[in-house]
Structures are given as structure tokens and as C-alpha cells.
Amino acid sequence: MADDRSGLSPSGPRRSFLAGVGSLAGLSTVERAAASADGEAHANHDESDPMNHDPVNLIDGVEQHDNFPKTATVVDEIPKGEQIKYEYRKEIPGFILDRALYSSVVYPGDYGFFARTAGGDGDPLDFLALTDDGLFTGCVFDLRPVAVIRMTDTGETDDKIIGVPADDPRFDHIEGRGDIPEHHQDVVEEFFRTYKNLEPDDAEVVIEGWDTRGAAYDILEEGHQKWRDLQRGNGNGKVAGENA
């Protein structure tokens, strides 16, 4: 984010998502990311070098929400309306242009990943946020999971958690799949069913159906525990950002 919001005082228990930040116990997601990055810089680099400011690892370095999994901290990779697939690579760390979609479709919501989670392949869990306006690549915000689309990609589980911005009052009424307009559900399904059409590797996406908000919570709990297990296997027995 171009401007530094770290000096802004909260206007209430939570800061506004629409103002570009989401809060957690009085600390915005932007401030959490900045604090994590600052901590890593102090731990790993020469503090005397004013140019030594590494970017934060957005998968491991951004803390999860206190109310996880009912509210979860996520990172936007692909804004709504995009036909370009951007992907975060923590080894850079940064975003790359992965590919352009081969089909004439665009993302029907903002798409990205849940911080501090891991799926079966070790990559973070995916989300699609129902938004009125596209956000931006790299935006960190808080999401309320409301449903899951169960699907496979070339025989591998590739479930997508559907959610809404936690601090956007326009989506306060959406608590589960039944609150999402039926046509909007069809649009999301159709996107995931067809977005890999025309790709040369003949990827086959199968939509198996929708699941509940509770199922989304279970997936997130399992994903966060897997991330913790992977962190403990990093050689020092500790989880990033924790003392033990």
C-alpha cells in the first residue's frame, strides 16, 4: 500500500475494510504484516543497513485472525474481473503472472489464499470472495467463509472456500450458501467448471457440489494444523511467529 496507515487510530472495535485495512484485536492486517516483516528483518539482517528491508512472506508471516476460522485473514492474488492468473511465490517473495486464462471468462470474485494454511499439496487453501468491486493483488483482508464448492482438478481435490469481506456491510446478510442468489451460485460454478477449457494439458475440472459453512470451518482448521505441522518440520521445531 502506497500510504502508511500505521499511525491511524481505530474508529471503533474494528477498522473499516472499505478503508483498506481489516483489524484484529486493535491491530490491522496491514500493521500485522508490517510488524511481521519488521521482526524478520531484525532477526535475520544487519540493522545498521537502512536499505535492508525484506518484504514479508505473506503465507507464513501474516498472522491469522483471533476469530479463525469464523473470520480468516486472506491474501488477494487475482482481482474480480481479471482474465490474468497472478500467483504468489514465497521464495521471491512476490507475485508472478502465472498465465492468461485460455477461455473467454473472467474471475467472478476476488481469488487468493488463506494465510497460514496448507492443503494436501502443501500450498495454502484457496478462496473466492464475493465482492462488488475488485480489490488488488496483494491486498490483505479479513474474510467470513460461508460455503465450499467441492471440486476436483484432474482427479485431485481442489475445493474452493467461498466467502465475503468481513468488514463490508453490504454482505452482512450472507451467512451461508442459501443467502447467495441462485444465479450468482450458478455463475461461480460455471466459472470453475469452464475456466481451464482450451488449456493444452487437458485439465478436467469436476464440480461435485456445494457444502456448508461448517465444512469450510473444518477445512480451514485442518489446513491451519497442517501448516503448523509443516512449520514444526522446518528444523527448529517452532511455528513461525510463535515462541513454541
Secondary structure, DSSP 8 states (H G I E B T S, - for coil): --S--TT---SSSS--GGGT--EETTEEHHHHHHHHHHHHHHHHS-TT-TT------TTTSS---TTTTTSEEEEEEE-TT--EEEEEETTTTEEEEEEE-SSS---SSEEEEETT---TTSS--EEEE--SS---TT-EEEEEEEEEEEEEETTEE--EEEEEETT-GGGTT--SGGGS-HHHHHHHHHHHHHTTTT-TT---EEEEEEE-HHHHHHHHHHHHHHHHHHHHTTTTS--TTS--
